[in-house]
Amino acid sequence: MRRVLRKLRRKEGTMFNEPKQCGQYFDKLKIASIKDRLTIPVLWQILKLPGIPRKSCHSPFREDRRPSFSIYDNDRRWKDHSTGDGGDGIEFIAKAKGITQKEAFKLFLTIAKEQGYDRS
């Protein structure tokens, strides 16, 4: 019986590893909470992009004759209908700054901390 328990403790994803997984899950919940509060219009202003963020507006990333950019889902998601690009706040930062998702994620967390969105 002891051998079986030792083997179970070594395996990842067993009940013996739950505290570690719960810590990771809490971090994901905190990030999701920040994403809910740090909206696209707020990021638009912080990044000092041209134009005014609305439900239907001109793209801040390129010249636009007609409004083809939308912000939806309570200002948490965006879509550029001309290019097909879209996503959440992190992808918005990546597109605006021309950086990778990983760099955008780090910048997103930095902005959240500076603006006070990291507090529950």
C-alpha positions as a printed NumPy array, in Angstrom:
array([[  0.   ,   0.   ,   0.   ],
       [  2.829,   2.424,   0.839],
       [  4.414,   1.82 ,  -2.563],
       [  1.183,   2.704,  -4.297],
       [  0.869,   5.933,  -2.287],
       [  4.473,   6.897,  -3.095],
       [  3.832,   6.368,  -6.803],
       [  0.658,   8.425,  -6.617],
       [  2.46 ,  11.268,  -4.861],
       [  5.078,  11.384,  -7.618],
       [  2.541,  11.591, -10.431],
       [  1.43 ,  14.997, -11.556],
       [ -2.243,  15.761, -11.497],
       [ -3.093,  13.556,  -8.526],
       [ -4.906,  14.706,  -5.439],
       [ -1.577,  15.168,  -3.669],
       [ -0.655,  18.028,  -5.989],
       [ -3.883,  19.993,  -5.476],
       [ -2.414,  22.852,  -3.402],
       [  0.035,  23.695,  -6.186],
       [ -2.728,  23.533,  -8.794],
       [ -5.019,  25.664,  -6.647],
       [ -2.328,  28.357,  -6.503],
       [ -2.073,  28.363, -10.293],
       [ -5.874,  28.436, -10.577],
       [ -6.071,  31.453,  -8.25 ],
       [ -3.594,  33.33 , -10.455],
       [ -5.732,  32.59 , -13.507],
       [ -8.793,  33.897, -11.673],
       [ -6.966,  37.098, -10.737],
       [ -5.872,  37.618, -14.353],
       [ -9.443,  37.038, -15.54 ],
       [-10.643,  39.602, -13.004],
       [ -8.099,  42.148, -14.262],
       [ -9.168,  41.469, -17.864],
       [-12.785,  42.183, -16.881],
       [-11.9  ,  45.548, -15.343],
       [ -9.117,  46.768, -17.672],
       [-11.251,  47.302, -20.77 ],
       [-10.336,  48.09 , -24.38 ],
       [-11.333,  51.809, -24.13 ],
       [ -9.104,  52.186, -21.056],
       [ -6.183,  50.515, -22.851],
       [ -6.868,  52.678, -25.917],
       [ -6.456,  55.83 , -23.799],
       [ -3.384,  54.529, -21.936],
       [ -1.669,  53.572, -25.215],
       [ -2.626,  56.996, -26.647],
       [ -4.035,  55.574, -29.866],
       [ -5.752,  57.895, -32.344],
       [ -9.538,  58.126, -32.476],
       [-12.306,  57.543, -30.005],
       [-13.145,  53.994, -28.883],
       [-16.804,  53.126, -29.51 ],
       [-19.   ,  50.193, -30.401],
       [-18.323,  51.012, -34.077],
       [-15.327,  53.201, -34.916],
       [-12.284,  53.64 , -37.139],
       [ -9.391,  51.26 , -36.591],
       [ -6.572,  52.686, -34.47 ],
       [ -4.074,  50.451, -36.286],
       [ -4.485,  51.651, -39.897],
       [ -6.207,  54.174, -42.149],
       [ -9.921,  53.486, -42.422],
       [-12.437,  55.11 , -44.786],
       [-15.449,  53.668, -43.022],
       [-15.714,  52.497, -39.432],
       [-14.845,  48.798, -39.422],
       [-13.588,  48.374, -35.866],
       [-15.877,  47.259, -33.059],
       [-15.62 ,  46.914, -29.327],
       [-18.072,  44.496, -27.742],
       [-18.709,  42.134, -24.798],
       [-18.917,  44.999, -22.274],
       [-15.784,  46.625, -23.749],
       [-13.642,  43.526, -23.132],
       [-13.193,  42.322, -26.74 ],
       [-12.437,  43.927, -30.101],
       [-12.678,  43.043, -33.778],
       [-11.286,  44.697, -36.892],
       [-13.769,  43.567, -39.552],
       [-11.539,  44.624, -42.461],
       [ -8.589,  42.446, -41.445],
       [-10.391,  39.824, -39.364],
       [ -8.144,  40.488, -36.358],
       [ -9.645,  40.559, -32.901],
       [ -9.301,  39.419, -29.341],
       [ -9.055,  40.585, -25.762],
       [ -7.018,  43.314, -24.081],
       [ -3.734,  41.437, -24.332],
       [ -4.144,  40.872, -28.063],
       [ -5.13 ,  44.537, -28.417],
       [ -1.844,  45.596, -26.803],
       [  0.118,  43.158, -28.987],
       [ -1.467,  44.567, -32.145],
       [ -1.09 ,  48.204, -31.063],
       [  2.564,  47.875, -30.064],
       [  3.6  ,  45.29 , -32.688],
       [  4.922,  42.893, -30.056],
       [  4.464,  39.201, -29.221],
       [  1.662,  37.884, -27.016],
       [  4.164,  37.126, -24.253],
       [  5.511,  40.694, -24.263],
       [  1.959,  42.044, -24.46 ],
       [  0.955,  39.947, -21.445],
       [  3.849,  41.385, -19.418],
       [  2.922,  44.913, -20.507],
       [ -0.735,  44.212, -19.648],
       [  0.231,  43.196, -16.096],
       [  2.509,  46.241, -15.766],
       [ -0.309,  48.557, -16.865],
       [ -2.716,  46.823, -14.472],
       [ -0.303,  47.307, -11.583],
       [  0.414,  50.958, -12.428],
       [ -3.292,  51.767, -12.781],
       [ -4.283,  49.856,  -9.623],
       [ -6.287,  47.134, -11.398],
       [ -4.27 ,  44.335,  -9.764],
       [ -5.985,  44.835,  -6.424],
       [ -9.102,  42.786,  -5.744]])
